[in-house]
Amino acid sequence: MTTTEQRLTELEVRLSFLDSTVQSLDATVVAQDRLLAQMRLEVERLRGELERVNTSLSHDAQDEPPPPHY
């Protein structure tokens, strides 16, 4: 093999490795994006649930009957 052929072969090997790495990273980013979207939905659901709980727990003291010793 000539030097040019060797260099070309080395570049092809490196390009193949880089292409594989980019595909792997792309798959990781897609998976992370899906997980992030699921987590956002879950946070919104929990926020709504917390708001409902806070609403049901918040009450006016005037609406309660007086304690028995009055």
N, CA, C and O atoms as a GROMACS GRO file, in nm:
protein
  280
    1MET      N    1   0.084  -0.119   0.000
    1MET     CA    2   0.000   0.000   0.000
    1MET      C    3   0.088   0.124   0.000
    1MET      O    4   0.192   0.131   0.065
    2THR      N    5   0.043   0.219  -0.073
    2THR     CA    6   0.115   0.345  -0.074
    2THR      C    7   0.072   0.428   0.046
    2THR      O    8  -0.028   0.399   0.112
    3THR      N    9   0.146   0.529   0.071
    3THR     CA   10   0.116   0.618   0.184
    3THR      C   11  -0.022   0.682   0.168
    3THR      O   12  -0.095   0.696   0.265
    4THR      N   13  -0.056   0.719   0.048
    4THR     CA   14  -0.186   0.782   0.023
    4THR      C   15  -0.298   0.682   0.050
    4THR      O   16  -0.400   0.718   0.109
    5GLU      N   17  -0.281   0.560   0.008
    5GLU     CA   18  -0.382   0.457   0.032
    5GLU      C   19  -0.396   0.429   0.182
    5GLU      O   20  -0.507   0.410   0.232
    6GLN      N   21  -0.284   0.427   0.251
    6GLN     CA   22  -0.287   0.404   0.396
    6GLN      C   23  -0.361   0.517   0.467
    6GLN      O   24  -0.442   0.493   0.556
    7ARG      N   25  -0.331   0.637   0.426
    7ARG     CA   26  -0.397   0.752   0.488
    7ARG      C   27  -0.546   0.751   0.458
    7ARG      O   28  -0.629   0.782   0.544
    8LEU      N   29  -0.580   0.715   0.334
    8LEU     CA   30  -0.720   0.709   0.297
    8LEU      C   31  -0.793   0.600   0.377
    8LEU      O   32  -0.904   0.622   0.424
    9THR      N   33  -0.731   0.487   0.393
    9THR     CA   34  -0.790   0.378   0.471
    9THR      C   35  -0.808   0.421   0.616
    9THR      O   36  -0.912   0.396   0.677
   10GLU      N   37  -0.706   0.486   0.671
   10GLU     CA   38  -0.715   0.534   0.810
   10GLU      C   39  -0.829   0.634   0.825
   10GLU      O   40  -0.903   0.630   0.923
   11LEU      N   41  -0.843   0.724   0.730
   11LEU     CA   42  -0.952   0.822   0.735
   11LEU      C   43  -1.088   0.754   0.724
   11LEU      O   44  -1.183   0.795   0.792
   12GLU      N   45  -1.099   0.652   0.640
   12GLU     CA   46  -1.225   0.579   0.628
   12GLU      C   47  -1.260   0.509   0.759
   12GLU      O   48  -1.377   0.507   0.799
   13VAL      N   49  -1.162   0.451   0.825
   13VAL     CA   50  -1.185   0.384   0.953
   13VAL      C   51  -1.229   0.486   1.057
   13VAL      O   52  -1.324   0.461   1.132
   14ARG      N   53  -1.162   0.599   1.062
   14ARG     CA   54  -1.198   0.703   1.159
   14ARG      C   55  -1.338   0.758   1.132
   14ARG      O   56  -1.415   0.784   1.224
   15LEU      N   57  -1.369   0.776   1.005
   15LEU     CA   58  -1.502   0.826   0.968
   15LEU      C   59  -1.610   0.726   1.009
   15LEU      O   60  -1.715   0.765   1.059
   16SER      N   61  -1.583   0.600   0.989
   16SER     CA   62  -1.678   0.497   1.029
   16SER      C   63  -1.700   0.500   1.180
   16SER      O   64  -1.813   0.490   1.228
   17PHE      N   65  -1.591   0.512   1.255
   17PHE     CA   66  -1.601   0.520   1.401
   17PHE      C   67  -1.679   0.643   1.443
   17PHE      O   68  -1.765   0.635   1.531
   18LEU      N   69  -1.650   0.757   1.382
   18LEU     CA   70  -1.721   0.880   1.416
   18LEU      C   71  -1.869   0.870   1.382
   18LEU      O   72  -1.954   0.918   1.457
   19ASP      N   73  -1.900   0.810   1.269
   19ASP     CA   74  -2.039   0.793   1.229
   19ASP      C   75  -2.114   0.706   1.331
   19ASP      O   76  -2.227   0.737   1.368
   20SER      N   77  -2.050   0.600   1.374
   20SER     CA   78  -2.109   0.512   1.476
   20SER      C   79  -2.132   0.588   1.606
   20SER      O   80  -2.235   0.573   1.671
   21THR      N   81  -2.034   0.670   1.644
   21THR     CA   82  -2.045   0.748   1.767
   21THR      C   83  -2.159   0.849   1.758
   21THR      O   84  -2.234   0.866   1.853
   22VAL      N   85  -2.171   0.916   1.645
   22VAL     CA   86  -2.278   1.014   1.626
   22VAL      C   87  -2.414   0.945   1.633
   22VAL      O   88  -2.506   0.999   1.694
   23GLN      N   89  -2.429   0.829   1.571
   23GLN     CA   90  -2.556   0.757   1.577
   23GLN      C   91  -2.590   0.717   1.720
   23GLN      O   92  -2.705   0.726   1.762
   24SER      N   93  -2.490   0.673   1.794
   24SER     CA   94  -2.511   0.635   1.934
   24SER      C   95  -2.554   0.756   2.017
   24SER      O   96  -2.647   0.748   2.097
   25LEU      N   97  -2.486   0.867   1.997
   25LEU     CA   98  -2.520   0.989   2.071
   25LEU      C   99  -2.660   1.038   2.032
   25LEU      O  100  -2.734   1.087   2.118
   26ASP      N  101  -2.695   1.027   1.906
   26ASP     CA  102  -2.827   1.068   1.860
   26ASP      C  103  -2.935   0.984   1.928
   26ASP      O  104  -3.037   1.038   1.972
   27ALA      N  105  -2.913   0.855   1.936
   27ALA     CA  106  -3.010   0.768   2.003
   27ALA      C  107  -3.023   0.805   2.151
   27ALA      O  108  -3.133   0.801   2.207
   28THR      N  109  -2.912   0.840   2.213
   28THR     CA  110  -2.914   0.880   2.354
   28THR      C  111  -2.993   1.010   2.371
   28THR      O  112  -3.071   1.022   2.465
   29VAL      N  113  -2.972   1.105   2.282
   29VAL     CA  114  -3.045   1.232   2.290
   29VAL      C  115  -3.194   1.210   2.271
   29VAL      O  116  -3.275   1.271   2.341
   30VAL      N  117  -3.232   1.124   2.179
   30VAL     CA  118  -3.374   1.095   2.157
   30VAL      C  119  -3.435   1.033   2.283
   30VAL      O  120  -3.544   1.071   2.324
   31ALA      N  121  -3.365   0.937   2.343
   31ALA     CA  122  -3.415   0.874   2.465
   31ALA      C  123  -3.426   0.975   2.578
   31ALA      O  124  -3.525   0.974   2.653
   32GLN      N  125  -3.328   1.062   2.592
   32GLN     CA  126  -3.331   1.166   2.696
   32GLN      C  127  -3.448   1.261   2.673
   32GLN      O  128  -3.514   1.303   2.768
   33ASP      N  129  -3.473   1.295   2.547
   33ASP     CA  130  -3.584   1.386   2.516
   33ASP      C  131  -3.718   1.324   2.552
   33ASP      O  132  -3.805   1.391   2.607
   34ARG      N  133  -3.734   1.195   2.523
   34ARG     CA  134  -3.859   1.126   2.560
   34ARG      C  135  -3.876   1.124   2.711
   34ARG      O  136  -3.984   1.150   2.763
   35LEU      N  137  -3.768   1.093   2.781
   35LEU     CA  138  -3.774   1.088   2.927
   35LEU      C  139  -3.808   1.225   2.985
   35LEU      O  140  -3.887   1.236   3.078
   36LEU      N  141  -3.747   1.328   2.930
   36LEU     CA  142  -3.774   1.464   2.976
   36LEU      C  143  -3.920   1.502   2.953
   36LEU      O  144  -3.982   1.565   3.038
   37ALA      N  145  -3.975   1.464   2.839
   37ALA     CA  146  -4.116   1.493   2.810
   37ALA      C  147  -4.206   1.420   2.910
   37ALA      O  148  -4.304   1.478   2.959
   38GLN      N  149  -4.174   1.295   2.941
   38GLN     CA  150  -4.253   1.220   3.040
   38GLN      C  151  -4.244   1.285   3.177
   38GLN      O  152  -4.343   1.294   3.249
   39MET      N  153  -4.125   1.330   3.213
   39MET     CA  154  -4.106   1.393   3.344
   39MET      C  155  -4.183   1.525   3.352
   39MET      O  156  -4.238   1.557   3.457
   40ARG      N  157  -4.186   1.600   3.243
   40ARG     CA  158  -4.263   1.724   3.242
   40ARG      C  159  -4.412   1.697   3.264
   40ARG      O  160  -4.478   1.766   3.342
   41LEU      N  161  -4.463   1.595   3.196
   41LEU     CA  162  -4.604   1.560   3.215
   41LEU      C  163  -4.631   1.518   3.359
   41LEU      O  164  -4.733   1.556   3.417
   42GLU      N  165  -4.541   1.441   3.416
   42GLU     CA  166  -4.559   1.395   3.554
   42GLU      C  167  -4.554   1.513   3.652
   42GLU      O  168  -4.632   1.517   3.747
   43VAL      N  169  -4.465   1.608   3.629
   43VAL     CA  170  -4.458   1.726   3.716
   43VAL      C  171  -4.586   1.807   3.706
   43VAL      O  172  -4.638   1.854   3.807
   44GLU      N  173  -4.638   1.822   3.585
   44GLU     CA  174  -4.764   1.895   3.569
   44GLU      C  175  -4.878   1.823   3.640
   44GLU      O  176  -4.962   1.887   3.703
   45ARG      N  177  -4.883   1.689   3.629
   45ARG     CA  178  -4.986   1.612   3.698
   45ARG      C  179  -4.975   1.629   3.849
   45ARG      O  180  -5.075   1.648   3.917
   46LEU      N  181  -4.852   1.622   3.899
   46LEU     CA  182  -4.830   1.638   4.043
   46LEU      C  183  -4.865   1.779   4.090
   46LEU      O  184  -4.917   1.798   4.199
   47ARG      N  185  -4.835   1.877   4.006
   47ARG     CA  186  -4.870   2.015   4.039
   47ARG      C  187  -5.020   2.031   4.054
   47ARG      O  188  -5.068   2.093   4.148
   48GLY      N  189  -5.094   1.974   3.960
   48GLY     CA  190  -5.240   1.980   3.966
   48GLY      C  191  -5.294   1.908   4.089
   48GLY      O  192  -5.384   1.957   4.156
   49GLU      N  193  -5.236   1.792   4.118
   49GLU     CA  194  -5.279   1.717   4.236
   49GLU      C  195  -5.251   1.794   4.364
   49GLU      O  196  -5.334   1.798   4.454
   50LEU      N  197  -5.134   1.856   4.373
   50LEU     CA  198  -5.098   1.935   4.490
   50LEU      C  199  -5.191   2.055   4.504
   50LEU      O  200  -5.230   2.090   4.616
   51GLU      N  201  -5.226   2.116   4.394
   51GLU     CA  202  -5.318   2.230   4.399
   51GLU      C  203  -5.456   2.185   4.450
   51GLU      O  204  -5.518   2.255   4.530
   52ARG      N  205  -5.502   2.068   4.404
   52ARG     CA  206  -5.631   2.017   4.453
   52ARG      C  207  -5.625   1.986   4.602
   52ARG      O  208  -5.720   2.013   4.676
   53VAL      N  209  -5.514   1.930   4.647
   53VAL     CA  210  -5.500   1.898   4.789
   53VAL      C  211  -5.498   2.027   4.870
   53VAL      O  212  -5.565   2.037   4.973
   54ASN      N  213  -5.420   2.125   4.825
   54ASN     CA  214  -5.413   2.252   4.897
   54ASN      C  215  -5.549   2.319   4.902
   54ASN      O  216  -5.586   2.377   5.004
   55THR      N  217  -5.624   2.311   4.793
   55THR     CA  218  -5.757   2.372   4.790
   55THR      C  219  -5.850   2.302   4.887
   55THR      O  220  -5.928   2.367   4.957
   56SER      N  221  -5.842   2.169   4.892
   56SER     CA  222  -5.932   2.096   4.982
   56SER      C  223  -5.892   2.114   5.128
   56SER      O  224  -5.977   2.104   5.216
   57LEU      N  225  -5.766   2.141   5.155
   57LEU     CA  226  -5.722   2.160   5.293
   57LEU      C  227  -5.739   2.303   5.342
   57LEU      O  228  -5.752   2.327   5.462
   58SER      N  229  -5.739   2.396   5.249
   58SER     CA  230  -5.755   2.535   5.292
   58SER      C  231  -5.902   2.560   5.323
   58SER      O  232  -5.990   2.538   5.240
   59HIS      N  233  -5.925   2.604   5.441
   59HIS     CA  234  -6.062   2.630   5.483
   59HIS      C  235  -6.061   2.752   5.574
   59HIS      O  236  -5.958   2.790   5.630
   60ASP      N  237  -6.174   2.810   5.586
   60ASP     CA  238  -6.190   2.929   5.668
   60ASP      C  239  -6.226   2.886   5.810
   60ASP      O  240  -6.316   2.804   5.828
   61ALA      N  241  -6.157   2.939   5.908
   61ALA     CA  242  -6.182   2.903   6.048
   61ALA      C  243  -6.324   2.943   6.090
   61ALA      O  244  -6.380   2.881   6.180
   62GLN      N  245  -6.382   3.042   6.026
   62GLN     CA  246  -6.519   3.085   6.061
   62GLN      C  247  -6.622   2.980   6.020
   62GLN      O  248  -6.732   2.976   6.074
   63ASP      N  249  -6.587   2.895   5.924
   63ASP     CA  250  -6.681   2.791   5.878
   63ASP      C  251  -6.689   2.673   5.976
   63ASP      O  252  -6.781   2.592   5.967
   64GLU      N  253  -6.595   2.665   6.068
   64GLU     CA  254  -6.593   2.554   6.163
   64GLU      C  255  -6.680   2.586   6.284
   64GLU      O  256  -6.688   2.702   6.326
   65PRO      N  257  -6.742   2.485   6.340
   65PRO     CA  258  -6.820   2.511   6.461
   65PRO      C  259  -6.726   2.540   6.578
   65PRO      O  260  -6.611   2.497   6.577
   66PRO      N  261  -6.773   2.612   6.677
   66PRO     CA  262  -6.685   2.642   6.792
   66PRO      C  263  -6.651   2.514   6.868
   66PRO      O  264  -6.726   2.416   6.862
   67PRO      N  265  -6.541   2.514   6.937
   67PRO     CA  266  -6.503   2.397   7.016
   67PRO      C  267  -6.609   2.368   7.123
   67PRO      O  268  -6.685   2.458   7.160
   68PRO      N  269  -6.616   2.245   7.173
   68PRO     CA  270  -6.722   2.207   7.268
   68PRO      C  271  -6.720   2.286   7.398
   68PRO      O  272  -6.825   2.296   7.462
   69HIS      N  273  -6.610   2.341   7.440
   69HIS     CA  274  -6.608   2.410   7.569
   69HIS      C  275  -6.664   2.552   7.564
   69HIS      O  276  -6.660   2.622   7.666
   70TYR      N  277  -6.716   2.596   7.452
   70TYR     CA  278  -6.777   2.730   7.443
   70TYR      C  279  -6.923   2.723   7.463
   70TYR      O  280  -6.991   2.825   7.458
   0.00000   0.00000   0.00000
